[in-house]
């Protein structure tokens, strides 16, 4: 159960992966770039609903609420109620990471905030694991 949110969801890969691989009640992507948001919301999500959803094994997964929001994650606070937040934050500057960290301090205890390249600059979260993830451009560090 719970909610998964991808901040800077791009082409929606992490959102769809979460919908397919875990029993979340809701998966959400927040993307500031109009073209990427439209790709997800107007092309990929309808195809997912038409071709993939019915083939998912778990009834819970078939019923997952998948949604994409176009906007700035430092203004939209819907992600704060997520159980798991992912930010492929390689291109996020320090100021953006600090703003997200301040906002994330309002998340419920026991929630996860996963970042790439640099950990979330916050004492409110415990670093539980660091690893490497293969990206199209090479290996990335996961926190």
C-alpha positions in Angstrom: 0.0 0.0 0.0 0.9 3.6 0.3 2.1 6.0 -2.4 5.2 6.2 -4.6 6.3 9.5 -6.1 9.0 10.3 -8.7 10.2 13.9 -8.5 11.3 14.9 -12.0 9.6 11.9 -13.5 10.8 12.4 -17.1 9.5 9.7 -19.4 7.8 7.9 -16.5 10.1 4.9 -16.2 10.2 4.8 -12.4 6.5 5.5 -12.1 5.6 2.6 -14.4 8.2 0.4 -12.8 6.7 1.1 -9.3 3.2 0.3 -10.6 4.4 -3.0 -12.1 6.6 -4.2 -9.3 5.0 -3.2 -6.0 1.6 -3.1 -4.4 1.3 0.7 -4.1 -2.2 2.3 -3.9 -1.0 5.2 -5.9 2.1 6.0 -8.1 2.7 9.6 -9.1 5.1 11.4 -11.3 5.8 15.1 -11.0 7.6 16.7 -14.0 8.2 20.4 -14.7 8.9 20.0 -18.4 5.7 20.2 -20.5 6.9 17.8 -23.3 7.8 15.0 -20.9 4.7 15.5 -18.9 2.5 15.3 -22.1 4.4 12.2 -23.2 3.5 10.4 -20.0 0.0 11.8 -19.4 -1.3 11.7 -23.0 0.5 8.9 -24.7 2.2 6.4 -22.2 -0.5 6.3 -19.5 -3.4 5.6 -21.9 -1.3 2.8 -23.5 -0.5 1.4 -20.0 -4.2 1.4 -19.1 -5.2 -0.2 -22.4 -2.4 -2.8 -22.9 -0.6 -3.5 -19.6 -3.0 -3.0 -16.7 -5.3 -5.9 -17.4 -2.3 -8.3 -17.7 -0.9 -7.5 -14.3 -1.0 -10.5 -12.0 -1.9 -8.8 -8.7 -5.4 -7.4 -8.4 -3.9 -4.6 -6.2 -1.5 -3.7 -9.0 -4.2 -3.7 -11.6 -6.1 -1.2 -9.4 -3.2 1.1 -8.7 -3.9 4.8 -9.3 -1.2 6.0 -11.8 -1.1 9.8 -12.3 1.2 12.4 -13.7 1.3 16.1 -12.6 3.0 18.9 -14.5 4.6 21.3 -12.1 7.4 22.2 -9.8 8.0 19.7 -6.9 9.0 22.6 -4.7 5.5 24.1 -5.0 3.4 20.9 -5.3 3.4 19.2 -1.9 1.3 16.1 -2.7 4.5 14.0 -2.7 5.1 14.6 1.0 2.4 12.0 1.9 4.3 9.3 -0.1 5.8 6.2 1.5 8.6 6.2 -1.1 9.9 9.2 -3.0 12.5 8.8 -5.8 14.4 11.6 -7.4 16.9 10.9 -10.2 18.6 14.0 -8.9 21.8 14.0 -10.9 21.1 17.4 -12.4 19.5 18.9 -9.3 21.5 21.7 -7.8 22.3 22.1 -4.1 19.6 24.7 -3.6 16.9 22.4 -5.1 18.1 19.5 -3.0 18.0 21.6 0.2 14.5 22.8 -0.6 13.3 19.2 -1.2 15.0 18.1 2.0 13.2 20.8 4.0 9.9 19.7 2.5 10.7 16.0 3.0 11.1 16.7 6.7 7.3 16.7 6.8 7.1 13.1 5.6 5.9 10.5 8.0 8.6 8.6 10.0 9.6 5.4 8.3 9.3 6.7 4.7 12.0 6.5 2.1 13.6 9.2 0.0 15.8 7.7 -2.7 18.2 10.0 -4.6 20.9 9.7 -7.3 24.5 11.1 -7.2 24.2 12.8 -3.8 22.3 12.0 -0.7 19.4 14.1 0.5 21.0 16.9 2.6 19.0 16.3 5.8 19.6 15.0 9.3 15.9 13.9 9.3 16.7 10.9 7.2 19.0 8.0 8.0 21.2 6.8 5.1 20.3 3.2 4.9 22.1 2.1 1.8 24.4 3.3 -1.0 24.8 1.4 -4.2 25.3 1.7 -8.0 22.6 1.7 -10.6 23.2 1.3 -14.4 22.0 4.4 -16.2 21.9 5.0 -20.0 24.9 7.4 -19.5 26.9 5.1 -17.2 26.8 4.0 -13.5 25.0 6.3 -11.0 25.3 6.2 -7.2 22.0 5.6 -5.4 21.3 6.8 -1.8 
